[in-house]
Amino acid sequence: MDVHLRQADIVLVGDYHALSAAQAYAASILEKLAQGSRPVLFCVEAILARDQKIVDEWFLEEIDSEELRERIRFDTDWGYDWRPYRELLERARKVTSGVYGLDCPPRSDLRTIARRDRHAAAKLLELRRRHPDAVIVVLFGESHLAPNHLPSRLREQQPEARIFTVLQNVDALYWQAAGEARENVGAVRVNDDVVCAFTSTPLEKYENYRLYIEQWQRERPNVPDLAPSFYNLIDTLCRFLNLSRGSMSVQSDNFPEVSCTRRSQSIRRRLQRAGLDSQEIAQVLAVLRLRGSCYVPAVNTVFAQRFMVPEAAEEAARFVHHACQGEERVKGSESNSTEDEFYLRAIEQALAYLGSKILCPTRVVTCVADASVRMGQTLASRIYDAYVAGKVSKRFLRMLFCAPLHEPGSARELYFDTVERLELQRVHLPAGSGQHLQMVS
C-alpha cells in the first residue's frame, strides 16, 4: 500500500465519524506521506469550505484550537467528539502545507449527498490547479467514497489524476478477512486502486455510534443556534434576486460566519485583529446591543445575540450587497471624498433596508438622526413600492445590489440614476437633515 500512497495525486480516506481510530489512522497516513519529497495537503469533511479563512487563521497559529472549534461551530454543525479531530488537525498542521475544509451544507439530508460530492470534487480540482505538485489527502465519510459518488466525480473532472482510495473497517471485508484465518490482517486489497484497512471491529464501530445517538438525545444547547436562521434569510434573498446562479460571490462557501458569542471581550479581540479602531468596535457593540445582530464586513461575520426578524433581515441584506461588491469596495473606498462616503452610506442603507422589506414586508421606516440613513430608508421604500406596483422589475433590483460602487462618484451617480428612474423630482427628507439638504436637492 505504501507504494500506491506515494504515487497517488489524491488519496481518499474513508472516515467513520464516531470512531476515533478512524481519525488517528488518517493522521498516520499524513505523517507517512510527509516523509516523501512532495508537499502534502489535507482536506476534511468535518469542516465546511466556507470556514476556510478561520482554518487559515488557526493554521498560522493566529487563533488556538478552542477558538477554531467555536467559530467553525464544530459541536453544533458536526456533533462528534472534538478531541480526536483536534488531535488529527494538530498532527496535520505539523506535517502538511495546508488544511482545508471540503464540505458544504446541508448535511442532514441524505438526498443532498450527490450535491456534496460535486462540491468536494470542484474544491479538489481547484486545489490541484493551485498546487499541481502536491499529494492531497481527503478524509470523507465512507458513504461518499462509494465508486459512483466522489471517486466517480473526481475521475470525470480529473481523468489524469492518480486516485487511491483507503477504506476503513468495511464490515463485509472484515468478516471475509477474518474468515480466511490469517493473523494480524491490517488491510486487504479490493482492486488496484482501493484497499480497506482495519483499525477496529464492527462491534466497536456500532457501539460508538450508539453512544453518540444517546448523547445527542440527551443534549440541549444552552445558547440558541441562530446561524441557520441567518443563512435561510441570505439564501432566500439570493434566490429572490436570482443571485444564487448569477453571482459566485454569494454562493454558500462565501456565506458569513455567524457568531453567537455573548462575550464582548472575545468580539473586541477579533475586531482588533482585523484592524478596527476603538470607535468602530464600540459602534459594532452598540448596534449588537440595540438590534440583536450586526454584520461586520471586515471579518465577514454576523455577530448575533438575539433574532429579531426585521433587524436580522437587514443584516442579511447588508451581507448580500457586500458580497456582490467583492474586494473592490474595500480598495476603492480609501480614496472616496466626504461626499462619496455620504452617498455610499445612503446606498448601502437603502439596499440593506430594501432587502429587509423583501424578506419582511411589514418593516416600517424607523426614526433616525443620521441623514444618510434617512435618505437610504426613504429611497428603499420608494423602490419597494415601485416594485410592488410593477413599475420596476426584479432585474432592476438585482442591478442595484450588483452595481459597482468602488469608483469615486459611483454611489452618487447610482443614487440619482435611481431617483430619476423612479421619476422622483425631489427626495423629501425628514426635517433636520441640515447640511445635506442642499447636496441632495
Secondary structure, DSSP 8 states (H G I E B T S, - for coil): -HHHHHH-SEEEEEE-TT-HHHHHHHHHHHHHHTTSSS-EEEEEEEEEGGGHHHHHHHHTTSS-HHHHHHHTTIIIII-S-HHHHHHHHHHHHHH-SEEEEEE-S--S-GGGHHHHHHHHHHHHHHHHHH-TT-EEEEEEEGGGGSTTSHHHHHHHH-TTS-EEEEEE--HHHHHHHHHTT-SS--EEEEETTEEEE-SS-HHHHHHHHHHHHHHHHH---SS---HHHHHHHHHHHHHHTTHHHH-GGGSGGG--EEE----HHHHHHHHHHTT--HHHHHHHHHHHHHHSEEEEGGGTEEEESS--HHHHHHHHHHHHHHHHHTTHHHHHHTT--HHHHHHHHHHHHHHHHHHHHHH-TT------S-HHHHHHHHHHHHHHHHHHTTSS-HHHHHHHHHS---STTHHHHHHHHHHHHTT-S-----TT-TTHHHHH-
